[in-house]
Amino acid sequence: MTYKTLNALNLKDRHNIYVFGLLLSIIVFSCSDVQNHPEPDNLLPKEKMIDIYSDMILLDAIHRSNPKSLESFGIEVSEHLKNKYNIDSTTLVQNIEYYNFQFETNIEIYEKVSENIESRKVIIDSIVKQRDSLEKDERKRVKENLKDSTASKEKTKLKQFK
């Protein structure tokens, strides 16, 4: 009886090994065509894709932080990209798919996009800091003018009572 149990376990283990090997080979062969993604007819240069991705990220950030802001300026993201870069949505989708399968190039694109966004962030932060400083100076000036006008009114009232 023990012999039959051992034999059944061996058959079960062999079966598991065959199934595992079959699944592994299916996975390996299914991944082999990843690098053979066809180049689109209207391939956009890497630099243009960097600009497009940068704009897409900025527009998405604007939309997420204040959805009404794009509407108030009459900006629709796909129309904006179409007009600015002279491309249609099909061309954009084909290029995004193509570059997604070009791993090294895609990494370079996203690194440049990250640098673009960071440099714009530095510029915007400096503008916001300057604006805040100007607003603070303006509030201070208004407050001083208010004190001066209040003081001169009080002096005028005191002179009237004398």
C-alpha positions as CSV (number, residue, x, y, z in Angstrom):
1,M,0.0,0.0,0.0
2,T,2.8,2.4,0.7
3,Y,4.3,1.6,-2.7
4,K,1.0,2.7,-4.4
5,T,0.9,5.9,-2.3
6,L,4.5,6.8,-3.3
7,N,3.8,6.0,-6.9
8,A,0.7,8.3,-6.8
9,L,2.6,11.1,-5.2
10,N,5.3,10.8,-7.9
11,L,2.7,11.0,-10.6
12,K,1.2,14.0,-8.9
13,D,4.6,15.7,-8.6
14,R,5.4,14.9,-12.2
15,H,2.0,16.3,-13.3
16,N,2.7,19.5,-11.3
17,I,6.1,19.9,-12.9
18,Y,4.7,19.4,-16.4
19,V,1.9,22.0,-15.7
20,F,4.5,24.4,-14.2
21,G,6.8,23.9,-17.2
22,L,3.9,24.4,-19.7
23,L,2.8,27.7,-17.9
24,L,6.4,28.9,-17.8
25,S,7.0,28.3,-21.5
26,I,3.7,30.0,-22.4
27,I,4.8,33.1,-20.4
28,V,8.2,33.1,-22.0
29,F,6.9,32.8,-25.5
30,S,4.1,35.3,-25.0
31,C,6.6,38.0,-23.9
32,S,9.0,37.5,-26.9
33,D,7.1,39.9,-29.2
34,V,7.2,42.8,-26.8
35,Q,10.1,44.6,-28.7
36,N,8.4,44.0,-32.1
37,H,5.8,46.7,-31.7
38,P,5.3,48.4,-35.1
39,E,6.4,52.0,-35.6
40,P,3.5,54.3,-36.3
41,D,3.2,55.9,-39.7
42,N,3.5,59.4,-38.2
43,L,6.2,58.8,-35.6
44,L,6.7,61.9,-33.4
45,P,10.3,62.7,-32.4
46,K,11.3,62.1,-28.8
47,E,11.6,65.8,-28.1
48,K,8.0,66.4,-29.2
49,M,6.8,63.6,-27.0
50,I,8.6,65.1,-24.0
51,D,6.8,68.4,-24.6
52,I,3.4,66.6,-25.1
53,Y,3.8,64.6,-21.9
54,S,4.9,67.7,-20.0
55,D,1.8,69.6,-21.1
56,M,-0.4,66.6,-20.4
57,I,0.9,66.4,-16.8
58,L,0.5,70.1,-16.2
59,L,-3.0,70.2,-17.6
60,D,-3.9,67.2,-15.5
61,A,-2.5,68.8,-12.4
62,I,-4.5,72.0,-13.1
63,H,-7.6,70.0,-13.7
64,R,-7.2,68.0,-10.5
65,S,-6.5,71.0,-8.4
66,N,-9.2,73.3,-9.8
67,P,-11.4,71.6,-12.4
68,K,-13.3,74.9,-13.2
69,S,-10.1,76.7,-14.1
70,L,-9.7,75.0,-17.5
71,E,-13.4,75.5,-18.2
72,S,-13.2,79.2,-17.4
73,F,-10.5,79.7,-20.0
74,G,-12.3,77.4,-22.5
75,I,-9.5,74.9,-22.6
76,E,-10.2,71.3,-23.5
77,V,-7.1,69.1,-23.1
78,S,-7.4,67.0,-26.2
79,E,-8.2,70.1,-28.4
80,H,-5.4,72.0,-26.8
81,L,-2.9,69.2,-27.6
82,K,-4.3,68.8,-31.1
83,N,-4.0,72.5,-31.9
84,K,-0.6,73.1,-30.2
85,Y,1.2,70.1,-31.6
86,N,-0.8,69.7,-34.8
87,I,-1.7,66.0,-34.1
88,D,-4.9,64.0,-33.9
89,S,-5.8,61.7,-31.1
90,T,-5.1,58.5,-33.1
91,T,-1.5,59.7,-33.8
92,L,-1.0,60.5,-30.2
93,V,-2.3,57.1,-29.0
94,Q,-0.2,55.2,-31.5
95,N,3.0,57.2,-30.5
96,I,2.3,56.6,-26.8
97,E,1.9,52.9,-27.4
98,Y,5.0,52.8,-29.5
99,Y,7.2,54.6,-27.0
100,N,5.8,52.5,-24.1
101,F,7.4,49.4,-25.8
102,Q,10.7,51.2,-26.4
103,F,11.8,50.9,-22.8
104,E,15.1,52.7,-22.8
105,T,13.7,55.6,-24.9
106,N,10.6,55.8,-22.7
107,I,12.8,56.0,-19.6
108,E,14.7,58.9,-21.2
109,I,11.5,60.6,-22.1
110,Y,10.1,60.4,-18.6
111,E,13.4,61.6,-17.1
112,K,13.3,64.7,-19.3
113,V,9.6,65.3,-18.5
114,S,10.5,65.1,-14.8
115,E,13.3,67.6,-15.3
116,N,10.9,69.9,-17.3
117,I,8.2,69.8,-14.6
118,E,10.8,70.4,-11.8
119,S,12.3,73.4,-13.7
120,R,8.8,74.9,-14.2
121,K,8.1,74.2,-10.5
122,V,11.1,76.2,-9.5
123,I,10.1,79.1,-11.7
124,I,6.5,79.1,-10.5
125,D,7.6,78.9,-6.8
126,S,9.8,81.9,-7.3
127,I,6.9,83.8,-8.9
128,V,4.6,82.8,-6.1
129,K,7.2,83.9,-3.5
130,Q,7.6,87.3,-5.2
131,R,3.9,87.8,-5.5
132,D,3.4,86.9,-1.8
133,S,6.2,89.4,-0.9
134,L,4.5,92.1,-2.9
135,E,1.1,91.4,-1.3
136,K,2.7,91.5,2.1
137,D,4.3,94.9,1.3
138,E,1.0,96.2,0.0
139,R,-0.9,95.2,3.1
140,K,1.8,96.8,5.2
141,R,1.6,100.0,3.2
142,V,-2.2,100.1,3.4
143,K,-2.1,99.5,7.1
144,E,0.4,102.3,7.6
145,N,-1.7,104.6,5.5
146,L,-4.7,103.7,7.5
147,K,-2.9,104.5,10.8
148,D,-1.7,107.8,9.3
149,S,-5.1,108.8,8.2
150,T,-6.7,107.7,11.5
151,A,-4.0,109.7,13.4
152,S,-4.6,112.9,11.2
153,K,-8.4,112.6,11.7
154,E,-7.9,112.4,15.5
155,K,-5.6,115.4,15.4
156,T,-8.2,117.3,13.4
157,K,-10.9,116.4,15.9
158,L,-8.7,117.5,18.8
159,K,-8.1,120.8,17.1
160,Q,-11.8,121.4,16.6
161,F,-12.4,120.8,20.4
162,K,-9.8,123.4,21.3
